[in-house]
C-alpha cells in the first residue's frame, strides 16, 4: 500500500481462508483485483482466489470479494443478497467483474460468473452498490438453458462517459449486446 503516489510502500496482511495469517506462500490467497474508495483510503475491496491445501490457489479466475474498513487491520468476506432464495445473504466464489465508478467511489459493480465446473452456485449475476459496498442489490441474473440465452455475466465490460445516456453515463457491454439502464434491458449493437 502506498499513500504517497508510490514513494513509500507498506505491506498489508491478508487472511487465509480460516481468517488466520499464513506463513506458507503456497497456501495464501492470490489477489486478483483491488478497489479503493477515492475519498476513504481505509475502505478497500479486494477479490482474491482461495488457498487450497495442495496446489496453492484456485485458478480460472475464481475469486471471492473481501472488504476492509480499517486500513487492512481486519478483513471480512463480503456478503451480498442471495441469488437463489435459500438465505438472506451469500458469498460469491467466482467474481469476474469488480468495477468502481470513476466520479464517485459510492457506485460499484460486482459480477459473479459461472463456476468452471458448469454448476454455478450462486448463478451468474451482476450486483450494484451505491453506498461503497455496504449494501448490494442484484440488478441482473444470467439465464441459460433450452430456449434461453442472455448476455454473459463473465464477459460484461463497464464503460463510463458523460456522453453515454445511462445513469451516471454507465454502459454495460456483453458481446454484441449493451445496456444503458444498468442491465434492466439489453439492446443489440447495430
C-alpha positions in Angstrom: 0.0 0.0 0.0 1.3 3.5 -0.9 -0.4 6.7 0.2 2.2 9.0 -1.4 2.0 8.0 -5.1 4.5 5.2 -4.8 7.4 6.9 -3.0 7.0 4.6 0.0 5.2 1.2 0.4 3.8 -0.7 3.4 2.6 -4.3 3.2 -0.9 -5.2 4.4 -1.5 -8.7 5.6 -4.4 -10.6 4.0 -6.1 -13.5 5.8 -6.1 -17.1 4.7 -9.4 -19.0 4.3 -9.7 -19.6 8.0 -9.2 -16.0 8.9 -5.7 -16.6 10.2 -2.5 -15.3 8.8 -0.4 -17.9 6.9 3.3 -18.0 6.6 3.2 -20.7 3.8 3.0 -18.7 0.5 1.6 -21.8 -1.3 -1.5 -21.6 1.0 -2.3 -17.9 0.8 -4.9 -16.1 -1.2 -3.9 -14.7 -4.6 -5.0 -11.1 -5.0 -6.8 -10.5 -8.4 -8.5 -7.1 -8.2 -8.4 -4.1 -5.8 -10.8 -1.2 -5.5 -10.1 1.7 -3.1 -12.6 4.3 -2.1 -11.3 7.6 -3.6 -12.1 9.6 -0.5 -11.6 7.0 2.2 -8.4 5.0 1.9 -9.3 2.8 4.9 -12.1 1.2 2.8 -10.7 -1.3 0.3 -12.5 -4.1 -1.6 -10.3 -7.0 -2.8 -11.1 -10.0 -5.0 -8.8 -12.9 -4.1 -8.7 -16.6 -5.1 -9.0 -19.2 -2.3 -6.0 -21.0 -1.0 -6.0 -24.8 -1.4 -4.4 -27.4 0.7 -2.1 -28.7 -2.0 -1.6 -26.6 -5.1 -1.6 -23.0 -3.8 -4.7 -21.3 -5.0 -7.6 -22.0 -7.3 -7.4 -20.9 -10.9 -9.7 -20.0 -13.8 -10.5 -16.5 -12.5 -12.3 -17.9 -9.4 -12.2 -15.3 -6.7 -14.1 -14.1 -3.6 -14.7 -10.4 -2.6 -13.2 -9.3 0.7 -13.6 -5.9 2.4 -11.8 -3.9 5.0 -12.9 -0.6 6.5 -9.9 -0.2 8.9 -6.9 0.0 6.5 -6.4 -3.7 6.4 -6.3 -4.5 10.1 -9.4 -6.7 9.8 -11.0 -8.3 6.7 -14.3 -10.0 6.1 -15.8 -11.9 3.3 -18.3 -9.7 1.6 -21.9 -10.9 1.9 -24.4 -9.9 -0.8 -28.1 -10.6 -1.5 -28.8 -14.3 -2.1 -29.4 -15.2 -5.7 -31.2 -18.4 -5.1 -33.6 -17.6 -2.3 -32.4 -20.1 0.2 -31.0 -17.5 2.6 -30.6 -13.8 3.1 -27.0 -13.5 2.0 -24.5 -15.4 0.0 -20.8 -15.3 -0.7 -19.7 -15.1 -4.3 -17.0 -17.5 -5.3 -16.2 -16.8 -9.0 -16.1 -13.0 -9.3 -15.4 -12.0 -12.9 -16.0 -8.2 -12.6 -15.2 -5.7 -10.0 -15.8 -2.1 -11.0 -15.9 1.3 -9.3 -17.4 4.5 -10.8 -14.8 7.0 -11.9 -16.6 10.0 -10.5 -17.8 8.5 -7.2 -16.5 5.6 -5.2 -20.1 5.2 -3.9 -21.1 3.2 -7.1 -19.6 -0.2 -7.5 -20.5 -3.3 -9.6 -19.6 -7.0 -8.9 -20.2 -9.8 -11.4 -20.3 -13.4 -10.5 -19.6 -15.7 -13.5 -20.4 -19.3 -14.0 -18.3 -21.8 -12.0 -15.7 -23.6 -14.0 -17.4 -26.9 -13.3 -20.6 -25.8 -15.0 -22.8 -25.8 -11.9 -22.7 -22.3 -10.6 -23.8 -21.6 -7.0 -25.0 -18.9 -7.0 -26.0 -18.4 -10.6 -24.1 -15.8 -12.7 -25.4 -12.4 -11.7 -24.5 -8.7 -11.6 -24.8 -6.7 -8.3 -24.8 -2.9 -7.7 -23.9 -1.0 -4.7 -24.5 2.8 -4.4 -23.1 3.1 -0.9 -19.5 2.0 -1.2 -20.2 -1.7 -0.8 -22.2 -1.5 2.4 -25.3 -2.9 0.7 -25.8 -4.7 -2.6 -28.7 -5.3 -5.0 -28.9 -7.9 -7.7 -29.6 -6.0 -10.9 -29.2 -8.8 -13.5 -29.2 -12.6 -13.5 -27.9 -14.5 -16.4 -30.4 -17.2 -17.8 -29.2 -20.2 -19.7 -30.8 -23.4 -20.8 -33.0 -24.6 -23.7 -34.5 -21.6 -25.4 -32.8 -19.2 -23.1 -29.9 -17.0 -23.9 -28.9 -13.8 -22.1 -25.8 -11.7 -22.0 -22.9 -13.5 -20.3 -22.0 -12.0 -16.9 -18.4 -13.3 -17.3 -18.0 -11.1 -20.4 -19.5 -7.9 -19.2 -17.4 -4.8 -19.6 -18.3 -1.4 -18.0 -17.8 1.9 -19.7 -18.4 5.3 -18.2 -18.6 8.6 -20.1 -20.7 11.7 -19.6 -21.8 11.4 -23.3 -23.4 8.0 -22.7 -27.1 8.1 -21.9 -27.1 5.7 -19.0 -27.3 6.7 -15.3 -24.0 8.4 -14.4 -23.0 7.7 -18.0 -22.6 4.0 -17.4 -22.9 1.5 -20.2 -22.6 -2.3 -19.8 -21.4 -4.3 -22.8 -21.5 -8.1 -23.2 -20.6 -9.4 -26.7 -22.8 -7.7 -29.2 -25.3 -6.6 -26.5 -25.3 -3.4 -24.4 -27.4 -1.8 -21.7 -27.7 1.8 -20.8 -30.1 1.2 -17.8 -27.9 -1.0 -15.5 -28.9 -4.3 -17.1 -32.7 -3.8 -16.9 -32.8 -4.2 -20.7 -30.3 -5.1 -23.4 -30.1 -3.9 -27.0 -28.2 -5.5 -29.9 -25.4 -3.3 -31.4 -26.0 -2.5 -35.0 
